[in-house]
Amino acid sequence: MGSGGRATQTDNSGNKVVKRAPSSKPPFTLSDIKKAIPPHCFNRSLLRSSSYLFVDLFFSFFFYYVASTYIIHLPTPLSYVAWVVYWILQGSVQMGLWVIGHECGHQAFSDYTWLNDTIGYFLHTSLLAPYFSWKYSHRRHHSNTASLEHDESFVPKKKSSLNSFARLLNTPPGRLFRLVILCTVGWLLYVCFNVSGRKYEKFANHFDPKSPIYSDRERLQILVTDIGLVVVSFGLYKVALAQGLTWLVLVYFAPLVIVYGFLVVITLVASHSRITSPLRLH
Ligand SMILES: [Zn+2]
């Protein structure tokens, strides 16, 4: 990697160790990388994208059918095992649907903006995700990844700014605790309270059209996002009245926890693969 590689030094035992994160510019540009990728990889195929969508929708409905028709009537303890298997399978397939919604937000699903946004909006809203709100903050995350000032999520911290609680979280039990919180409610904490997000002058979240995350041009779509989430929430409320809250938790909310656990792990790993441990930054 030439001059863009890591600076190494030798420790007391004679081993070569990386002393700091690479900070100089790499010996290649973004356009060099783009030129190295075959041009056909940049062609968006509606047919191919749709095939992924239909396969995932098929399996999601299939698992839902099996759960609501058979697993719901299984005796214990067999049902305990069956439900866990259902949550993992359904959560994995729905993660696929969530990722298709993410691709729609990047306009990668097809050549048609209106189609990408429509499909992304329905997919993410049905999984209780704020489509347009996240699309905009996520786009800025991509263009500012690992920036201490401008990244939108998993913003790296300066060592000098870490307090004793942050240092406690960097111990093995602390990391385990952080991982459990991240994988269960991490997504909710981020979109509702901007936890681990970029620091703004005033309170920021993904549901307030006046949130400082968004520009004036984007605010109307944040409202459209909210309306979709209210409609889906009302639908879920009606389902809970008809089928019972337990049914709804078993069939809908438990797989959703898997989806958001996956999401946090994917984005955390992707973000941290581009930076070193925050504790090494000065
Ligand atoms: Zn992305």
Boltz pocket constraint, residues with backbone or C-beta under 6 A from the ligand:
constraints:
  - pocket:
      binder: B
      contacts: [[A, 102], [A, 106], [A, 138], [A, 142]]
      max_distance: 6.0
